[in-house]
Amino acid sequence: ILGAHLIGPHCEETINLFAMAIKTKMTISDLRTMVFSYPTMASDLTYML
């Protein structure tokens, strides 16, 4: 992951996940296997990838 741009409501929650993924050099596969609480904006992360 080289970067991320998000526009919309509650982006401040989701962008932190991308920042963590970039800092820790996570792959897309790593992000897809993560489990998030539901319903939150973070739970939609797997649909964005």
N, C-alpha and C positions, 0 to 999 in steps of 0.2 A: 504494500500500500504506500503510495507516494504522497497522497494528500486526500483531503475531503472537503467538499463544499456542501452546506445544507442551508436551505431557505424554508422557513415555515414555522408554525407554532411548536414550541418546546424543543427547538433544535439544540438549545444549550445542554440538554440532557444527553442527547445522542452524540453530539460532536466530541464530548469527553471520551466516549468509547473509542472513537476513531483516533483521538490523540493518544490514548493508552496503547492502542494496537500499533500505531506508528512507532512510538517510543520503545516498545518491547519487541518490535520486529515480528509481529504476528502475521500469519498468512490469512488469506481469505478462508481457507479450510479451517483454520483455528477459530475464526470468528463464527463460522457457520455451525460449529459444534458447541458453542457456548449456550447456556441455558439462562434465560432472563425471566424475571417475574412478569406476570401478565395481569392486567393490562397496563403496559407502560409504552412509551415511545421506543424504548430500547428493545422491546420484544419484536418490533417491526424491522430490526436491523437485518435479519436474515433475508427479508424480502428486498432489501436495498442492494444486496451483493450480487 
